[in-house]
Amino acid sequence: MDRNQAYTSILIDELKPALGCTEPIAIALASAAARKELGTMPESILISCSGNIVKNVKGVTVPNSGGMKGIETAAVIGTVAGNPDAALEVISSVSPEQLDEARRLLAEGIARTELAEGVPGLYISATLKKGSDEVTAKIVDCHNEISSLIHNGRTVFSRTGNAKGTQDADERKDLLSVEGIIEYASEIPIGSIEPVLSRQWELNEAIAEEGLADGYGVSVGRTLLEHYDGKDVRIRARAKAAAGSDARMSGCPLPVVINSGSGNQGLTVSLPVIEFGNEMGKSREEILRALAVSNLIAIHQKQFIGPLSAYCGAVSAAAGAAAGIAFLMTSDPKVISGAITNTLASVGGIVCDGAKSSCAAKISSSLEAAIFGLELALDEDKAFEGGDGLVKNDIEKTIETFGKVGKEGMKETDIEILHLMLEE
């Protein structure tokens, strides 16, 4: 496959709009798909999901739920009001009557959850029953697509692999490299990427402004502007991304364009680049090209880490943002690689203890390290060198090494985090 075609298709496939945190929304999507196939309201709902799904649903508010949280809430809202054709905007429209019905069904205990073991990190199975009629919808490895639909033991539909195009997607991502991404962003006709990146710009800016205007969560974004110099682009860049997370973690019904299956990562890779680009007086086209860099660098890292792990995705997204901001200043691969390396060397390994309000603070901390890492790289090419911890002499080896730590090295950490969270 042609490299530029592969990179463009990755951006189109990855940068999707999503309402709220993607894990509860994926549960709502699976439940809505099963409900549509069942054709009637079920008598029971069983959600079986991986530990990482449990971890990422526990602490966030489900959008349009009236402030409710949890797996059962997401499942019941999806069953009652979900439109499975809307993908990760499945519960964008919930009427007061539907919300009342969802509350009644939750109070009656229609839904229950079980932990699935020996499954991929991103795994959801929604089984809805009415009498002897039973439908199971599964989502595996990809938040926004149903992997299989089974009705009374008969496979209605199943993707080849775990999700649509999984094998092709892996092959495309194998083509990713830092130098390749820089070349791509420099030469690709802007019309090829403008629609998907403009949507990310518009939607993510909107929820950031909402987060700054209202007191969501603990208001990390607003607090940054209140206690630090809001005229400093470095503070504004952190505040914008954090404010978007403040809002979405607290159930704001505005959509976010995701990166690597995560709205928080989508906010982190985009808003700082836009803020720096505007501060520097860059044209819209220049900022869009820098967004292509930031998004693809983040996706490049995540192919080694995996969709869900104990490695906080704000770090890989912040490294992507550092690369995107660097691209606004120079197309020198050495500087851009140095910014990525310095970010990973500084904050690589921050743990993910689920989706919740404090994600905004982790975004802020990761971006602070990323911006400083970029400043180091710009200052006479100062970058940490091979042998400095996990840093290797080659940027591709560095990215792969940190990815392996996140995917393999932190498996036990992930299990322990889940056990400690479930103790409550």
DAMOTA-V840752 format. One record per residue. N is the residue number from 1. RES is the residue in three letters. BURIAL is I if it has 16 or more other C-alpha atoms within 10 Angstrom, else O. Layout:
BEGIN
n	res	burial
N	RES	BURIAL
N	RES	BURIAL
END
This chain:
BEGIN
n	res	burial
1	MET	O
2	ASP	O
3	ARG	O
4	ASN	I
5	GLN	O
6	ALA	I
7	TYR	I
8	THR	I
9	SER	O
10	ILE	I
11	LEU	I
12	ILE	O
13	ASP	O
14	GLU	I
15	LEU	I
16	LYS	I
17	PRO	I
18	ALA	I
19	LEU	I
20	GLY	I
21	CYS	I
22	THR	I
23	GLU	I
24	PRO	I
25	ILE	I
26	ALA	I
27	ILE	I
28	ALA	I
29	LEU	I
30	ALA	I
31	SER	I
32	ALA	I
33	ALA	I
34	ALA	I
35	ARG	I
36	LYS	O
37	GLU	I
38	LEU	I
39	GLY	O
40	THR	O
41	MET	O
42	PRO	I
43	GLU	O
44	SER	I
45	ILE	I
46	LEU	I
47	ILE	I
48	SER	I
49	CYS	I
50	SER	I
51	GLY	I
52	ASN	I
53	ILE	I
54	VAL	I
55	LYS	I
56	ASN	I
57	VAL	I
58	LYS	I
59	GLY	I
60	VAL	I
61	THR	I
62	VAL	I
63	PRO	I
64	ASN	I
65	SER	I
66	GLY	O
67	GLY	O
68	MET	I
69	LYS	I
70	GLY	I
71	ILE	I
72	GLU	I
73	THR	I
74	ALA	I
75	ALA	I
76	VAL	I
77	ILE	I
78	GLY	I
79	THR	I
80	VAL	I
81	ALA	I
82	GLY	I
83	ASN	I
84	PRO	I
85	ASP	O
86	ALA	O
87	ALA	I
88	LEU	I
89	GLU	I
90	VAL	I
91	ILE	I
92	SER	I
93	SER	O
94	VAL	I
95	SER	O
96	PRO	O
97	GLU	O
98	GLN	I
99	LEU	I
100	ASP	O
101	GLU	I
102	ALA	I
103	ARG	I
104	ARG	O
105	LEU	I
106	LEU	I
107	ALA	O
108	GLU	O
109	GLY	O
110	ILE	I
111	ALA	I
112	ARG	O
113	THR	I
114	GLU	O
115	LEU	O
116	ALA	I
117	GLU	O
118	GLY	O
119	VAL	O
120	PRO	I
121	GLY	I
122	LEU	I
123	TYR	I
124	ILE	I
125	SER	I
126	ALA	I
127	THR	I
128	LEU	I
129	LYS	I
130	LYS	O
131	GLY	O
132	SER	O
133	ASP	O
134	GLU	I
135	VAL	I
136	THR	I
137	ALA	I
138	LYS	I
139	ILE	I
140	VAL	I
141	ASP	I
142	CYS	I
143	HIS	I
144	ASN	I
145	GLU	I
146	ILE	I
147	SER	I
148	SER	I
149	LEU	I
150	ILE	I
151	HIS	I
152	ASN	O
153	GLY	O
154	ARG	O
155	THR	O
156	VAL	O
157	PHE	O
158	SER	I
159	ARG	O
160	THR	O
161	GLY	O
162	ASN	I
163	ALA	I
164	LYS	I
165	GLY	O
166	THR	O
167	GLN	O
168	ASP	O
169	ALA	O
170	ASP	O
171	GLU	O
172	ARG	I
173	LYS	I
174	ASP	O
175	LEU	I
176	LEU	I
177	SER	I
178	VAL	I
179	GLU	I
180	GLY	I
181	ILE	I
182	ILE	I
183	GLU	O
184	TYR	I
185	ALA	I
186	SER	I
187	GLU	O
188	ILE	I
189	PRO	O
190	ILE	O
191	GLY	O
192	SER	O
193	ILE	I
194	GLU	I
195	PRO	O
196	VAL	I
197	LEU	I
198	SER	I
199	ARG	I
200	GLN	I
201	TRP	I
202	GLU	O
203	LEU	I
204	ASN	I
205	GLU	I
206	ALA	O
207	ILE	I
208	ALA	I
209	GLU	I
210	GLU	I
211	GLY	I
212	LEU	I
213	ALA	O
214	ASP	O
215	GLY	I
216	TYR	I
217	GLY	I
218	VAL	I
219	SER	I
220	VAL	I
221	GLY	I
222	ARG	I
223	THR	O
224	LEU	I
225	LEU	I
226	GLU	O
227	HIS	O
228	TYR	O
229	ASP	O
230	GLY	O
231	LYS	O
232	ASP	O
233	VAL	I
234	ARG	I
235	ILE	I
236	ARG	I
237	ALA	I
238	ARG	I
239	ALA	I
240	LYS	I
241	ALA	I
242	ALA	I
243	ALA	I
244	GLY	I
245	SER	I
246	ASP	I
247	ALA	I
248	ARG	I
249	MET	I
250	SER	I
251	GLY	I
252	CYS	I
253	PRO	I
254	LEU	I
255	PRO	I
256	VAL	I
257	VAL	I
258	ILE	I
259	ASN	I
260	SER	I
261	GLY	I
262	SER	I
263	GLY	I
264	ASN	I
265	GLN	I
266	GLY	I
267	LEU	I
268	THR	I
269	VAL	I
270	SER	I
271	LEU	I
272	PRO	I
273	VAL	I
274	ILE	I
275	GLU	I
276	PHE	I
277	GLY	I
278	ASN	O
279	GLU	O
280	MET	O
281	GLY	O
282	LYS	O
283	SER	O
284	ARG	O
285	GLU	O
286	GLU	I
287	ILE	I
288	LEU	I
289	ARG	I
290	ALA	I
291	LEU	I
292	ALA	I
293	VAL	I
294	SER	I
295	ASN	I
296	LEU	I
297	ILE	I
298	ALA	I
299	ILE	I
300	HIS	I
301	GLN	I
302	LYS	I
303	GLN	I
304	PHE	I
305	ILE	I
306	GLY	I
307	PRO	I
308	LEU	I
309	SER	I
310	ALA	I
311	TYR	I
312	CYS	I
313	GLY	I
314	ALA	I
315	VAL	I
316	SER	I
317	ALA	I
318	ALA	I
319	ALA	I
320	GLY	I
321	ALA	I
322	ALA	I
323	ALA	I
324	GLY	I
325	ILE	I
326	ALA	I
327	PHE	I
328	LEU	I
329	MET	I
330	THR	O
331	SER	I
332	ASP	O
333	PRO	I
334	LYS	I
335	VAL	I
336	ILE	I
337	SER	I
338	GLY	I
339	ALA	I
340	ILE	I
341	THR	I
342	ASN	I
343	THR	I
344	LEU	I
345	ALA	I
346	SER	I
347	VAL	I
348	GLY	I
349	GLY	I
350	ILE	I
351	VAL	I
352	CYS	I
353	ASP	I
354	GLY	I
355	ALA	I
356	LYS	I
357	SER	I
358	SER	I
359	CYS	I
360	ALA	I
361	ALA	I
362	LYS	I
363	ILE	I
364	SER	I
365	SER	I
366	SER	I
367	LEU	I
368	GLU	I
369	ALA	I
370	ALA	I
371	ILE	I
372	PHE	I
373	GLY	I
374	LEU	I
375	GLU	I
376	LEU	I
377	ALA	I
378	LEU	I
379	ASP	O
380	GLU	O
381	ASP	I
382	LYS	I
383	ALA	I
384	PHE	I
385	GLU	I
386	GLY	O
387	GLY	O
388	ASP	O
389	GLY	O
390	LEU	I
391	VAL	I
392	LYS	I
393	ASN	O
394	ASP	O
395	ILE	I
396	GLU	I
397	LYS	O
398	THR	I
399	ILE	I
400	GLU	I
401	THR	I
402	PHE	I
403	GLY	I
404	LYS	I
405	VAL	I
406	GLY	I
407	LYS	I
408	GLU	O
409	GLY	O
410	MET	I
411	LYS	O
412	GLU	O
413	THR	I
414	ASP	I
415	ILE	O
416	GLU	O
417	ILE	I
418	LEU	I
419	HIS	O
420	LEU	O
421	MET	O
422	LEU	O
423	GLU	O
424	GLU	O
END
